[in-house]
Amino acid sequence: MKEKILVGHKLRRFRQSIDLSQTAMAETLDISPSYLNLLEHNQRPLTVSLLLRLGSAFDIDLKEFAEDDSAALSTELTEVFADPVLAGERISRRELQDLITAAPAAARGVINLFEAYRKVRAELEVAAGDGRGGVETNNPVERIRDVLQQANNYFAIIEEAAEVFHANVMVGVAGHPDALMESLVGYADEILGLRVRIIPVAVMGSQLRRYDQHRREILLSEALRRPQRQFHLLVQLALVTQAEQLDVECARHGIEDAACRSLLRMTLAGYFAAAVMMPYEPFLEAAKELRYDLDLLGRRFGASFEQVCHRLTSLNAPTARGIPFFFVRVDDAGNISKRLAAGGMQFAKHGGTCPKWNIHKAFRTPEQLLFQAAELPNGQKFFTIARTVPRIWSRPDEPAPEFAVALGCEMHHARDLVYADQLAQIKGSTFDPIGIGCAVCERMECSQRAHPPVGHDVRFDGPMRRIGLYDLGLKQ
C-alpha cells in the first residue's frame, strides 16, 4: 500500500451517498470535522489506521476504496484534450489534476461525452467514405478491454466452473500437468462424445484449431506445442460445455452487440482454459512459494511463458490476491495486441507504448529476460520483466508474427519477486524515465518522442537542429 493515500473525492462521494454530514462522519471516525474536510479535499492523506477505522464503521471494500484512480482519469482526460478539436484550449496538466481532485464525477462525464463524440465522428467519417473512421472508437477489442479492466481481470463464475471442470477431468488421476492432456482427451471422448485429433499442417494450413460439429471432432494442428494444444483444446471444450456461464458473464457486463459478444465469449473461454491449466489456489500458492519465478511456474503447471504471465494478472479474488501485475503484448512494430492495466499502471487507449520501455528491446535478444526499473512523469515507479515469446510454427513463405510481452508491478512489490536480486544492479542508478504515450507525456527533453504533447507548440528552427523529431515551444 502506498504511504500516502489521497482519495478525498471517494471519501466525500461515499459520505454523500449515505446522506451523512461531515460532523456526523467525523464523530463516527473519532476525528474533527475540520480534519475530515482536509481529507476530502486531499489536503491530508488517508492514513492506514484511519482507513481501517473507516472499514470497521462502514460497509466498504477497503482495497477498492484505497486505490487511487486519479492516474487513470488523468491519462484519459489528457487524451481527450490531446485531440485536435480541443488543441486550442491549452489545458495544462495542473488544471486537469484540479478538475479530477475537485470533481471526479465531472471528469468522468467529460471522458464519456468525448467517447460518444468520437463514436459519432467515426460513423460520419465512414459514411463520408474517407476510410478513416470506425477503426478505434467503434472497436469491439477496445470495448472488451474495458470489460476486463472493470472486472480487474477476475471472473468468479468462470473460476468456479474451471475448478469443477478440473476436478471432473482429473478424478482418479495424479495432478501432474503431463497427465492433463491425456485426461482431457479421454474426458472429451468418454463424457462428451468428442474425438480429439492432431492433424498435420499440410491439412490444417494456417488453422490452429477447428471444431467439426457434424463429425464430433476437435482438430488441433501439429504446429502447436504441448501447452498450446492443451490451451486450444480447453478453449473449445469451454465453448461446448460452458456456454451458459459465458452467456451469463456477457449479460452481466451488458454486452449485446454481436461482435463484442463473440469476442468476450472467446476471451472468457481463454480465461477458463488458463484457469483449468493453472487452478487458482494451487497456482497462487506456487507463485508465492517460487517467488513468482515465471519459468518454474511454467514447468510446474505445463504452461508457456505467456500463459503464466497472463494468468498472474487474474489472481484478484477478494480473499486471496496475488501481486497486482499489469501485462502488455506488442509486435515488433510496436502494435499492442493485448494489454491489462493494474497496480497503478495506465495505458493510453490510442497509440502505442513508450519507446523507452524495454519491451521494445526484447526483440534484439530473443527469449532473454530483460529487467527495468522505470518511473512515470507522475513519480510512480515500476519494475518490469520483458521477453519475446516463441513463434508458432510458420511456413517459409509466410512467417508467423513475433511478439514480446512485458509483466510489471509497482516497485514496492518487487521484493516479493525472485528477480528482485537483479535490483541490486539497479538501486545505484536512476530509474528509466518512461511515459504512458507520447501524446500524453510531458517529458520535454525526450529525444524519442513520436508526437508532441498536448498544450505545447512545435517549433522548427532553421539555424539549429536538436536530436529527435520535435523542438517543443514553451507551454502557453
C-alpha positions in Angstrom: 0.0 0.0 0.0 1.3 3.5 -0.8 2.4 5.6 2.1 0.1 8.4 1.1 -3.5 7.6 0.1 -5.1 10.6 -1.5 -8.7 9.6 -2.2 -10.6 12.5 -0.8 -13.1 12.5 -3.7 -14.1 8.9 -2.9 -14.5 9.7 0.8 -16.7 12.7 0.0 -18.7 10.8 -2.5 -19.3 7.9 -0.1 -20.3 10.3 2.7 -22.8 12.0 0.5 -24.1 8.6 -0.8 -25.1 7.6 2.7 -26.5 11.1 3.4 -24.1 11.8 6.3 -22.9 15.2 7.3 -19.2 15.9 7.9 -19.9 16.4 11.6 -21.6 13.0 11.9 -19.0 11.1 9.9 -16.2 12.8 11.8 -17.8 11.8 15.1 -18.1 8.2 13.9 -14.4 8.2 12.9 -13.3 10.0 16.1 -11.7 12.9 14.2 -12.6 16.6 14.0 -14.9 17.9 11.2 -12.1 20.2 10.1 -9.7 17.3 9.7 -12.3 15.4 7.7 -12.7 18.4 5.4 -9.0 18.4 4.8 -9.1 14.7 4.0 -12.0 15.2 1.5 -10.0 17.9 -0.3 -6.8 15.9 -0.4 -5.1 18.3 1.9 -4.3 15.4 4.2 -3.6 11.7 3.2 -5.9 9.0 4.5 -3.7 7.0 6.9 -3.9 3.2 7.1 -5.2 3.3 10.7 -8.0 5.7 9.6 -8.8 3.5 6.6 -9.2 0.5 8.9 -11.4 2.6 11.2 -13.5 3.5 8.1 -13.8 -0.1 7.1 -14.9 -1.0 10.7 -17.5 1.7 10.8 -19.0 1.3 7.3 -19.6 -1.5 4.8 -16.9 -0.8 2.2 -14.3 -2.7 0.2 -11.0 -1.3 1.7 -8.8 -2.3 -1.2 -11.1 -0.7 -3.8 -11.6 2.3 -1.6 -7.8 2.8 -1.1 -6.9 2.6 -4.8 -6.2 6.0 -6.2 -8.0 6.2 -9.6 -6.7 9.7 -10.4 -3.9 8.4 -12.6 -6.3 6.6 -14.8 -8.6 9.7 -15.0 -5.6 11.9 -15.7 -4.4 9.7 -18.6 -7.9 9.6 -20.2 -8.5 13.3 -19.8 -5.1 14.2 -21.3 -6.0 12.0 -24.3 -9.3 13.9 -24.6 -7.6 17.3 -24.7 -4.9 16.0 -27.0 -7.5 15.7 -29.7 -7.1 18.3 -32.5 -10.6 19.6 -31.9 -9.6 20.8 -28.4 -6.0 21.7 -29.1 -6.7 25.4 -28.9 -7.9 25.1 -25.2 -4.3 24.9 -23.9 -5.3 22.9 -20.8 -2.4 22.3 -18.5 -1.7 19.2 -16.5 -2.3 21.1 -13.3 -5.7 22.2 -14.5 -6.6 18.6 -15.3 -5.5 17.5 -11.9 -7.5 20.2 -10.2 -10.6 19.0 -12.1 -10.0 15.4 -11.1 -9.5 16.4 -7.4 -12.4 18.8 -7.2 -14.9 17.0 -9.4 -14.0 13.4 -10.4 -17.6 12.7 -11.5 -17.5 15.7 -13.8 -14.1 14.4 -15.2 -15.7 11.1 -16.0 -18.6 12.9 -17.6 -16.2 14.8 -19.9 -14.5 11.5 -20.8 -17.8 9.7 -21.5 -19.1 12.7 -23.6 -15.9 12.8 -25.6 -16.0 9.0 -26.3 -19.6 9.5 -27.5 -18.4 12.3 -29.8 -15.5 10.1 -31.1 -18.0 7.4 -32.0 -20.4 9.7 -33.8 -17.4 11.3 -35.6 -16.1 7.9 -36.7 -19.5 6.9 -38.0 -19.8 10.2 -40.0 -16.3 9.6 -41.5 -17.3 6.1 -42.5 -20.5 7.5 -44.1 -18.4 10.1 -45.9 -16.3 7.3 -47.4 -12.9 8.7 -46.4 -11.9 5.4 -44.8 -10.7 6.9 -41.5 -13.5 6.2 -39.2 -14.5 3.3 -37.0 -11.1 1.9 -36.5 -10.6 2.7 -32.9 -13.8 4.2 -31.4 -16.3 1.6 -32.5 -13.9 -1.3 -31.9 -15.0 -4.5 -30.1 -11.4 -5.0 -29.0 -11.5 -1.7 -27.0 -14.9 -2.5 -25.6 -13.8 -5.9 -24.3 -10.6 -4.4 -22.9 -12.8 -2.0 -20.9 -14.8 -5.0 -19.6 -11.6 -6.8 -18.5 -10.4 -3.6 -16.8 -13.7 -3.0 -15.0 -13.6 -6.7 -13.8 -9.9 -6.4 -12.8 -9.5 -9.4 -15.0 -11.1 -11.7 -12.4 -14.3 -13.6 -13.1 -15.5 -15.6 -10.1 -18.1 -17.6 -12.1 -15.6 -18.8 -14.6 -13.1 -19.6 -11.8 -15.7 -21.8 -10.1 -16.6 -23.5 -13.3 -13.0 -24.2 -14.1 -12.4 -25.7 -10.7 -15.3 -28.1 -11.0 -14.3 -29.0 -14.6 -10.7 -29.7 -13.5 -11.9 -31.9 -10.6 -14.1 -33.9 -13.0 -11.4 -34.3 -15.6 -8.7 -35.3 -13.2 -10.7 -37.6 -11.0 -8.6 -40.6 -10.1 -5.6 -39.2 -11.9 -2.4 -37.8 -10.4 -2.4 -34.0 -10.6 0.8 -33.7 -12.7 0.5 -31.4 -15.7 1.7 -34.1 -18.1 -1.5 -36.1 -17.2 -3.8 -33.2 -18.1 -3.7 -33.5 -21.9 -4.4 -37.3 -21.8 -7.2 -36.7 -19.3 -8.8 -34.0 -21.4 -8.7 -36.2 -24.5 -10.3 -39.1 -22.5 -12.9 -36.8 -21.0 -13.9 -35.4 -24.4 -14.3 -38.9 -25.8 -16.0 -40.7 -22.9 -18.2 -37.9 -21.5 -18.8 -35.6 -24.4 -18.5 -38.0 -27.3 -15.9 -35.8 -29.0 -12.8 -37.1 -30.7 -9.6 -35.1 -30.4 -7.1 -35.4 -33.3 -3.7 -33.9 -34.1 -3.7 -33.0 -37.7 -0.7 -32.4 -40.0 -0.1 -28.8 -41.1 -0.4 -29.9 -44.7 -4.1 -30.4 -43.9 -4.7 -27.7 -41.3 -2.7 -25.0 -43.2 -2.8 -21.8 -41.1 -5.6 -23.1 -38.8 -4.6 -23.9 -35.3 -7.9 -25.4 -34.1 -11.1 -26.4 -35.8 -14.3 -27.9 -34.4 -16.2 -30.2 -36.7 -19.6 -30.3 -35.1 -21.0 -32.9 -37.6 -18.2 -35.4 -37.1 -17.9 -34.6 -33.4 -14.2 -33.9 -33.8 -11.8 -31.3 -32.4 -8.9 -30.9 -34.7 -5.6 -29.5 -33.4 -2.6 -28.5 -35.6 0.6 -30.4 -35.1 2.3 -26.9 -35.2 1.1 -26.3 -31.7 3.4 -27.0 -28.8 2.0 -29.1 -25.9 0.9 -26.1 -23.7 -0.7 -24.6 -26.7 -2.5 -27.8 -27.6 -3.9 -28.0 -24.1 -5.0 -24.4 -24.2 -6.7 -24.7 -27.5 -8.4 -27.9 -26.6 -9.7 -26.3 -23.4 -10.9 -23.2 -25.2 -13.0 -25.4 -27.5 -14.3 -27.5 -24.6 -15.2 -24.3 -22.8 -17.3 -23.2 -25.8 -19.0 -26.6 -25.8 -19.6 -27.1 -22.1 -19.6 -23.7 -20.5 -22.0 -21.8 -22.9 -24.4 -20.9 -20.1 -21.7 -19.4 -17.9 -20.2 -17.4 -20.8 -23.7 -16.0 -21.6 -24.2 -15.1 -18.0 -21.0 -13.0 -18.0 -21.9 -11.4 -21.3 -25.2 -10.3 -19.9 -23.7 -9.2 -16.6 -21.4 -6.8 -18.4 -24.2 -5.5 -20.7 -22.6 -6.9 -23.9 -25.3 -7.1 -26.5 -23.5 -6.2 -29.8 -22.9 -9.4 -31.8 -19.2 -8.7 -32.5 -18.4 -7.7 -28.9 -20.4 -10.7 -27.5 -18.5 -13.2 -29.7 -15.1 -11.6 -28.7 -16.0 -11.6 -25.0 -17.1 -15.3 -25.2 -13.8 -16.2 -26.8 -11.9 -14.2 -24.2 -13.7 -15.8 -21.3 -13.2 -19.3 -22.9 -9.4 -18.5 -22.9 -9.7 -17.4 -19.3 -11.4 -20.7 -18.5 -8.7 -22.6 -20.3 -5.9 -20.9 -18.2 -7.9 -21.5 -15.0 -8.1 -25.2 -15.7 -4.4 -25.4 -16.6 -3.4 -23.3 -13.6 -6.0 -23.8 -10.9 -6.4 -20.6 -8.8 -5.4 -21.7 -5.3 -2.6 -24.1 -6.2 -1.2 -21.6 -8.7 -1.3 -18.7 -6.3 0.4 -20.8 -3.6 3.1 -21.9 -6.0 3.6 -18.4 -7.2 4.3 -17.2 -3.7 6.4 -20.3 -2.9 8.6 -19.8 -6.0 8.6 -16.0 -5.6 6.9 -15.6 -9.0 9.6 -17.4 -10.9 8.0 -17.4 -14.3 10.0 -20.2 -15.8 9.5 -22.6 -12.9 5.8 -21.8 -12.7 5.5 -22.7 -16.4 7.3 -26.0 -15.8 5.3 -26.9 -12.8 1.9 -26.3 -14.5 2.8 -27.3 -18.1 2.2 -23.8 -19.3 4.0 -21.4 -21.7 5.7 -18.2 -20.6 3.0 -16.0 -22.0 0.3 -18.2 -20.4 1.9 -17.8 -17.0 2.2 -14.1 -17.3 -1.4 -13.7 -18.4 -2.6 -15.9 -15.5 -0.7 -13.9 -12.9 -2.8 -10.8 -13.9 -6.0 -12.7 -12.9 -5.1 -13.5 -9.3 -7.5 -10.9 -7.9 -10.0 -12.9 -5.8 -11.1 -10.6 -2.9 -10.0 -13.1 -0.2 -6.8 -14.4 -1.9 -4.9 -11.9 -4.0 -1.6 -12.1 -5.7 0.6 -9.2 -6.8 -1.3 -6.7 -9.0 0.5 -7.2 -12.2 0.0 -5.3 -15.5 0.6 -7.0 -18.8 1.1 -6.0 -22.4 2.0 -7.8 -25.6 3.4 -6.0 -28.7 4.7 -7.0 -32.1 8.0 -5.8 -33.5 6.3 -2.7 -35.0 5.0 -1.7 -31.5 1.4 -2.5 -32.1 -0.4 -3.6 -28.9 -2.4 -6.9 -29.2 -3.0 -7.5 -25.5 -3.0 -5.2 -22.5 -4.2 -5.4 -18.9 -3.6 -2.5 -16.6 -3.2 -2.9 -12.8 -1.2 -1.8 -9.9 -1.3 1.9 -10.8 -0.1 1.5 -14.4 -2.4 3.1 -17.0 -2.1 2.5 -20.8 -3.2 5.1 -23.3 -6.3 4.0 -25.2 -4.9 5.3 -28.5 -1.4 4.9 -29.7 1.5 2.6 -28.8 3.7 2.4 -25.7 6.7 4.5 -24.7 9.8 3.7 -27.0 12.0 3.8 -23.8 10.2 0.8 -22.4 12.5 -2.2 -22.6 9.7 -4.4 -24.1 10.8 -3.0 -27.5 14.4 -4.0 -26.9 13.4 -7.6 -26.2 13.3 -8.3 -30.0 17.1 -7.8 -30.1 17.7 -10.6 -27.5 15.1 -13.3 -28.3 13.8 -15.3 -25.3 16.1 -13.5 -22.8 14.6 -11.8 -19.8 15.1 -8.1 -19.6 14.5 -6.2 -16.3 13.8 -2.5 -15.9 13.2 0.0 -13.1 11.1 2.7 -14.6 9.4 5.9 -13.5 6.4 7.7 -14.9 6.2 11.5 -15.1 3.9 11.5 -12.0 6.5 9.8 -9.9 5.1 6.2 -10.0 7.9 3.6 -10.0 7.6 0.2 -11.6 9.6 -3.0 -12.0 9.1 -4.7 -15.4 10.1 -8.0 -16.9 10.1 -8.3 -20.7 10.8 -11.2 -23.1 9.9 -12.3 -26.6 7.7 -15.4 -26.8 8.5 -18.3 -29.2 6.8 -18.1 -32.6 4.2 -20.6 -33.6 5.4 -22.7 -36.5 5.1 -20.8 -39.7 5.5 -21.5 -43.4 8.7 -20.3 -45.0 6.7 -18.1 -47.4 4.6 -16.6 -44.6 6.5 -16.2 -41.3 4.3 -16.1 -38.2 4.2 -12.8 -36.3 6.7 -12.3 -33.5 5.6 -10.9 -30.1 7.2 -9.6 -26.9 5.4 -9.5 -23.6 6.0 -7.4 -20.5 4.8 -8.1 -17.0 5.2 -5.4 -14.4 4.2 -4.2 -10.9 4.8 -1.3 -8.7 8.3 -1.1 -7.3 7.3 -1.9 -3.7 6.1 -5.4 -4.8 9.4 -6.2 -6.4 10.8 -7.5 -3.2 8.4 -10.5 -3.5 9.8 -11.5 -6.9 12.8 -13.8 -7.4 14.0 -11.3 -9.8 14.5 -8.7 -7.0 18.1 -9.9 -6.9 18.5 -8.1 -10.2 17.6 -4.8 -8.4 20.9 -4.8 -6.7 22.3 -3.6 -10.1 19.6 -1.0 -10.4 19.4 0.5 -7.0 22.6 2.6 -7.5 21.3 4.0 -10.7 18.3 6.3 -11.5 15.0 4.9 -12.8 14.5 5.0 -16.5 12.1 7.8 -17.4 9.2 6.4 -19.4 5.7 7.7 -20.2 2.2 6.4 -20.9 2.4 7.5 -24.5 3.9 10.4 -26.4 0.7 12.4 -26.8 0.1 12.4 -23.1 3.7 12.6 -21.8 5.2 15.9 -20.8 8.8 14.9 -20.7 10.1 17.8 -22.8 13.6 16.5 -23.0 12.8 13.2 -24.6 14.6 12.6 -27.9 12.5 9.6 -28.8 9.1 11.4 -28.9 6.9 10.4 -31.8 4.1 13.0 -31.1 4.2 16.4 -29.4 2.4 16.6 -26.0 -0.9 18.3 -25.5 -0.7 22.1 -24.8 2.7 22.7 -26.5 3.7 24.3 -29.7 6.1 22.6 -32.2 8.9 24.8 -33.5 11.1 24.2 -36.5 14.2 26.3 -36.2 16.2 26.6 -39.4 19.6 27.5 -38.0 19.5 24.8 -35.3 18.5 21.2 -35.0 18.2 19.1 -31.9 18.3 15.3 -31.5 14.8 14.0 -32.1 11.8 14.9 -34.2 10.4 17.8 -32.2 11.7 21.0 -30.8 8.9 22.0 -28.3 7.9 25.6 -27.6 7.1 26.8 -24.2 3.7 25.9 -22.7 1.2 28.6 -23.1 
